[in-house]
Amino acid sequence: MHDMQGGEDLLFLTDEQLRQGIEAMFFAYRGFTADPDRILEGMAYGRAHHRAIHFIARAPGTNVNNLLAILGVTKQSLNRVLRTLVDDHLVESRVGTSDKRERHLFLTEEGAVLERLLSDAQRARLRAAFRTVGPEAVSGFRKVLEAMMDADMRRKYFDIRDSSL
């Protein structure tokens, strides 16, 4: 596919243009995570806690194995994060009705308040950026991110995205 934008054939991006894109991703990620990091700083939580809270909010009742697949972390690492969130009354772990070995995860009221605070900060940053660049860039940005995902991750992303429509 030959996508032309501003007269440049995107199939022939230079190494320098790609390096600039890589660096832009690094700096954008720092900005994107800075707001939640500041909120979590005084709570002894980190990005792993934030990601868990985010995806539990997106799929209430998700089980631990599904969360493991989405986050791509070890079971030991996730269990440490979940133990903290459960002990601090942010997440509730319920035994499965059909399979008693399964644990289903839900945010508590307090967890939902924290999730809204974290996502509000990120939504504000994205909203400001999207307003600056306009709707065509927003669509292109999403398409680039989707194209960068591994096929398995892209399926999980579409499952989560489509379940909320």
C-alpha positions as CSV (number, residue, x, y, z in Angstrom):
1,M,0.0,0.0,0.0
2,H,1.4,3.3,-1.0
3,D,0.2,5.9,1.4
4,M,1.1,9.4,0.3
5,Q,1.0,12.2,2.9
6,G,2.6,15.6,2.3
7,G,4.3,14.2,-0.9
8,E,6.2,11.6,1.0
9,D,5.9,7.9,0.2
10,L,5.6,6.4,3.6
11,L,7.1,3.1,2.5
12,F,10.5,4.9,2.1
13,L,10.8,6.6,5.4
14,T,14.4,7.3,6.3
15,D,16.1,5.9,9.3
16,E,16.2,9.4,10.7
17,Q,12.5,9.8,10.3
18,L,11.9,6.4,12.0
19,R,14.3,7.4,14.8
20,Q,12.4,10.6,15.4
21,G,9.1,8.5,15.5
22,I,10.7,6.2,18.1
23,E,11.9,9.1,20.2
24,A,8.5,10.8,19.9
25,M,6.9,7.6,21.2
26,F,9.3,7.5,24.2
27,F,8.6,11.1,25.2
28,A,4.9,10.8,24.5
29,Y,4.7,7.8,26.8
30,R,6.5,9.7,29.5
31,G,3.9,12.4,29.3
32,F,1.0,10.0,29.1
33,T,2.1,8.1,32.2
34,A,3.3,11.2,34.2
35,D,-0.1,12.3,35.3
36,P,-1.1,8.9,36.8
37,D,2.4,8.4,38.2
38,R,2.0,11.6,40.2
39,I,-1.4,10.5,41.5
40,L,-0.1,7.0,42.4
41,E,3.2,8.2,43.9
42,G,1.9,8.9,47.4
43,M,-0.1,5.6,47.4
44,A,2.9,3.2,47.0
45,Y,1.4,2.0,43.7
46,G,3.0,1.9,40.3
47,R,2.1,1.4,36.6
48,A,1.4,-2.3,37.1
49,H,-1.3,-1.3,39.6
50,H,-2.6,1.3,37.2
51,R,-2.8,-1.1,34.3
52,A,-4.6,-3.7,36.4
53,I,-7.1,-1.2,37.7
54,H,-7.7,0.1,34.1
55,F,-8.5,-3.3,32.6
56,I,-10.6,-4.5,35.6
57,A,-12.6,-1.3,35.1
58,R,-12.9,-2.0,31.3
59,A,-14.0,-5.6,31.9
60,P,-15.7,-6.0,35.3
61,G,-15.7,-9.7,36.3
62,T,-12.7,-10.5,34.2
63,N,-10.7,-13.5,35.5
64,V,-7.1,-13.5,36.5
65,N,-6.1,-15.6,33.5
66,N,-7.6,-13.1,31.1
67,L,-5.9,-10.2,32.9
68,L,-2.6,-12.1,32.7
69,A,-3.0,-12.4,28.9
70,I,-3.9,-8.7,28.5
71,L,-1.0,-7.4,30.7
72,G,1.6,-9.9,29.6
73,V,3.1,-10.2,33.1
74,T,4.0,-13.3,35.2
75,K,1.4,-14.8,37.4
76,Q,3.6,-14.0,40.4
77,S,3.9,-10.4,39.5
78,L,0.1,-10.0,38.9
79,N,-0.7,-11.8,42.2
80,R,1.5,-9.3,44.1
81,V,-0.3,-6.4,42.4
82,L,-3.7,-7.9,43.0
83,R,-3.0,-8.8,46.6
84,T,-2.1,-5.1,47.3
85,L,-5.2,-3.8,45.5
86,V,-7.5,-6.3,47.3
87,D,-5.9,-5.6,50.7
88,D,-6.3,-1.9,50.1
89,H,-10.0,-2.4,49.2
90,L,-9.7,-1.2,45.6
91,V,-10.4,-4.5,44.0
92,E,-12.7,-7.3,45.0
93,S,-11.8,-10.9,44.0
94,R,-14.9,-13.2,43.8
95,V,-14.8,-17.0,43.4
96,G,-16.3,-18.1,40.1
97,T,-19.8,-19.5,40.1
98,S,-19.1,-22.3,37.5
99,D,-15.4,-22.9,38.4
100,K,-14.6,-22.4,42.0
101,R,-10.9,-22.2,41.1
102,E,-11.4,-19.0,39.1
103,R,-11.3,-15.6,40.6
104,H,-13.3,-12.8,39.1
105,L,-12.1,-9.3,39.6
106,F,-14.2,-6.1,40.2
107,L,-13.4,-2.6,41.3
108,T,-14.8,-1.6,44.6
109,E,-16.4,1.9,44.9
110,E,-13.0,3.2,46.2
111,G,-11.2,1.5,43.2
112,A,-13.7,3.0,40.8
113,V,-13.0,6.5,42.2
114,L,-9.2,6.0,41.8
115,E,-9.7,4.6,38.3
116,R,-11.7,7.7,37.3
117,L,-9.1,10.0,38.7
118,L,-6.3,8.2,36.7
119,S,-8.2,7.9,33.5
120,D,-9.6,11.5,33.7
121,A,-5.9,12.7,33.8
122,Q,-5.0,10.7,30.7
123,R,-8.2,11.6,28.9
124,A,-7.5,15.3,29.5
125,R,-4.0,14.9,28.0
126,L,-5.3,13.0,25.0
127,R,-8.2,15.3,24.5
128,A,-5.9,18.3,24.5
129,A,-3.5,16.6,22.0
130,F,-6.3,15.5,19.8
131,R,-7.9,19.0,19.7
132,T,-4.5,20.4,18.7
133,V,-3.9,18.0,15.8
134,G,-7.5,17.5,14.5
135,P,-9.7,14.6,13.6
136,E,-7.7,13.2,10.6
137,A,-4.6,12.9,12.8
138,V,-6.6,11.2,15.6
139,S,-7.8,8.5,13.2
140,G,-4.3,8.1,11.7
141,F,-2.7,7.9,15.2
142,R,-5.1,5.1,16.2
143,K,-4.4,3.3,13.0
144,V,-0.7,3.5,13.5
145,L,-1.0,2.2,17.1
146,E,-3.3,-0.7,15.9
147,A,-0.8,-1.6,13.1
148,M,2.1,-1.7,15.7
149,M,0.3,-4.3,17.9
150,D,1.1,-8.0,17.5
151,A,-1.8,-9.9,16.0
152,D,-2.8,-11.5,19.3
153,M,-2.7,-8.2,21.2
154,R,-4.7,-6.5,18.4
155,R,-7.4,-9.2,18.8
156,K,-7.5,-8.6,22.6
157,Y,-7.6,-4.8,22.0
158,F,-10.6,-5.2,19.5
159,D,-12.4,-7.5,21.9
160,I,-12.1,-5.0,24.7
161,R,-12.9,-2.0,22.5
162,D,-15.9,-3.7,20.8
163,S,-17.3,-5.0,24.1
164,S,-17.9,-1.4,25.2
165,L,-19.7,-0.2,22.1
